[in-house]
Amino acid sequence: MHVLVTGASGFIGNHLVHALLSAGHRVTLCVRRPSYRANHPAGCQRVLADFSRDVTPDIWLPRLAGIDAVINTVGIFRETRQQRFANLHHKAPAALFKACEQAGIKRVIQVSALGADANARTAYHLSKRAADEVLCASGLEWTILRPSIVYARGAASWSLFLGLASLPWIPVVERGEQRIQPVHVADLVRAILACLEGSAVCEIVNVIGPEPVTIRELLGRLRVWLDGKPPHWVSVPRWLAQTLAETGGRLFRMPLGRDAVFMLLQDNVADVRPFVAHMGFEPRRLDTVLATDPATAADRWHARLYFLRPLLQLSIAVLWLWTAIVSAGVYPLPDSLAMLERTGIPQDLAPLALAGAIGIDMFFGLATLAGYRLSVLLSWQIALILFYTLIITLFLPEYWAHPFGPLIKNIPILAALLVLRAITKP
């Protein structure tokens, strides 16, 4: 069967593509970025699509030539200015489903979300439900899978839970008694293949783990899994959790936001028996997965760096901003100009050079805070610090012997920039 997988570069999509290829299917990857490269066999075809803009059926029709089935795995946890729930979860999938009807596609599988039902309240769930309703009303052979939190190494939500579990004091909203039913990505992929290869049934299936677990229990198990140490807890009020989540999501591009906290504050569980009856297998237990796949040093590093990365980003932004503020008026202006003149800058150009340096520092600070093209930005910062260090070494070598160590401190700053660049997505 020739299968088009949307969101093929995402966590679920990537696992699914490998499983489809192993099962002998032909796969066309539907991805947003032309630069996307995945570890898939060269035989995979690729089409470019942008769910934030491709919201009419006529755009999708040419992409469906020769396709037998479509599996939609596109999803985001929080919105950005370019990526909105309404487009990515509703309008673009609806256009795709209508195009499938026109093209005579055999089978469509929609990966939705547990909670995208009549009780949906968040924009995330409402947008997922809207697309589900379009598919239900179509004349297609469809299956809608509504997974709970999907976990495995590489999952955004799983990384967040590991980061929380690695903290000295693990924060939980209120008492942490909210229940979820996480499902392993391998079980979700197995369910998708069962729907693809089985008889056509227009049905909505909740894809969940075998038993509910509270947030507190989940984080406690992950803490023991990571380093074998018992957890220590701190209760966080709802308003503070929502504020911190929104700030962290906006500034540091974490899978956080008010909606995410609201969803975690609600029980997100279901009866597993309909899933077992429909799919013919029982999903694996969380304890079994953790016991058979021990944590590695890489897992511990990843977990401990999760919240250190935004702290590092914030501290570097503050460094540049404070440098600009000090240069602009806190430090005596005549002394700054005299220092520039000692580096060989003519006296009449020194004020212009100082203003340029202040502007660069301010730009670096604000851009780092906003996370704007951070990987490239950090490379320029490293280059600038190396340039400053070279100039000062040549013209003001006495600063190497200064008791406050203004130059020697560039070494740990450069190391911090290199670390942040290494753990930042390009």
Secondary structure, DSSP 8 states (H G I E B T S, - for coil): -EEEEETTTSHHHHHHHHHHHHTT-EEEEEES-TT---S--TT-EEEE--TTT--SHHHHGGGGTT--EEEE----SS--SS--HIIIIIIHHHHHHHHHHHHT-SEEEEE--TT-STT--SHHHHHHHHHHHHHHTSSSEEEEEEE-SEESTT-HHHHHHHHHHTSSSEEEETTS--EE--EEHHHHHHHHHHHHHS----EEEEE--SS-EEHHHHHHHHHHHHHS----EEEE-HHHHHHHHHHHHHHH--S--HHHHHHHHS-B---SHHHHHHHSS----HHHHHHHS---HHHHHHHHHTTHHHHHHHHHHHHHHHHHHIIIIIS-HHHHHHHHHHTT--TTTHHHHHHHHHHHHHHHHHHHHHTTTHHHHHHHHHHHHHHHHHHHHHH-GGGGG-TT-TTTTHHHHHHHHHHHHHTS--
